[in-house]
C-alpha cells in the first residue's frame, strides 16, 4: 500500500469515528410558553438509547407550558387526567424545537 492510500484510509476511518461519537443534539428548555423558552435554555447530547423529547402540558384545551430535553427510552404518548400531557419523541438533531 502506498503512503497516499494509507493516509486516505486513516483519514476516512477517523472521520467516520468522529461522526459516530458526536451523537444526537437536542434542545433543552425547562419552561416554554408560546413557543419561546423562558427558563433553562440549553442543548444536550443524547446518550446511547436516548431521544430528543418535547412534553406539552395542558389544562383542558389551554396550553400551560412545554419542556424540551434528552430522554431515555422515549415513547410517544398522551396522558390524560384532569390535565393533559403530550410526549413527543424524535431522533434528528435539534428536532424538538420550541
C-alpha positions in Angstrom: 0.0 0.0 0.0 1.5 3.4 -1.0 1.7 6.3 1.5 -1.1 8.2 -0.1 -3.5 5.3 0.2 -2.5 4.8 3.9 -3.2 8.4 4.7 -6.5 8.3 2.9 -7.6 5.2 4.8 -6.6 6.7 8.2 -8.5 9.9 7.3 -11.7 8.1 6.3 -11.6 5.9 9.4 -11.0 8.9 11.7 -13.8 11.0 10.1 -16.2 8.0 10.3 -15.4 7.6 14.0 -16.0 11.3 14.7 -19.4 11.2 13.1 -20.4 8.2 15.3 -19.1 9.8 18.5 -20.8 13.2 18.1 -24.3 11.9 18.9 -27.8 13.4 18.8 -28.1 17.0 19.8 -31.4 18.1 21.4 -32.8 21.4 22.6 -33.3 21.8 26.3 -35.8 24.1 27.9 -37.2 23.8 31.4 -40.2 26.2 30.8 -41.5 27.4 27.4 -44.6 29.4 26.7 -46.0 30.5 23.3 -43.1 28.6 21.6 -40.5 30.7 23.5 -38.1 29.3 26.1 -38.5 31.4 29.3 -36.2 29.3 31.6 -33.3 26.9 31.2 -32.5 27.2 27.5 -29.6 24.9 26.5 -28.7 21.9 24.4 -27.8 18.3 25.4 -26.1 15.5 23.6 -28.3 12.4 23.9 -26.6 9.3 25.3 -27.0 5.9 23.7 -30.7 4.9 23.9 -31.9 8.5 24.4 -34.0 10.6 22.1 -35.0 14.3 21.9 -38.3 14.9 23.6 -40.9 17.6 24.0 -43.5 17.5 26.7 -46.5 19.8 26.5 -48.8 20.4 29.4 -52.5 21.4 29.1 -55.4 22.1 31.4 -58.4 21.3 29.3 -57.7 22.9 25.9 -55.4 25.6 27.4 -51.7 25.2 26.8 -49.9 25.8 30.1 -46.2 25.2 29.2 -43.8 22.9 27.4 -40.4 21.3 28.2 -37.7 20.0 25.9 -35.0 17.6 26.9 -32.9 14.5 26.2 -34.9 11.4 27.4 -34.1 7.8 27.8 -36.5 5.2 26.4 -38.7 7.9 25.0 -42.1 6.6 23.8 -44.7 9.0 22.4 -47.8 9.0 24.5 -50.7 11.1 25.7 -51.5 11.1 29.4 -54.9 12.4 30.4 -56.2 13.0 33.9 -57.6 16.4 35.0 -54.9 17.9 32.8 -53.2 16.6 29.6 -49.5 15.8 28.9 -48.3 15.1 25.4 -44.9 13.5 25.0 -43.3 13.7 21.5 -40.0 11.9 20.7 -37.7 12.5 17.7 -34.2 11.4 16.6 -32.7 14.0 14.4 -30.5 17.0 15.6 -32.5 19.8 17.2 -35.8 18.2 16.2 -37.5 19.2 19.5 -37.7 22.9 18.7 -39.7 25.3 20.8 
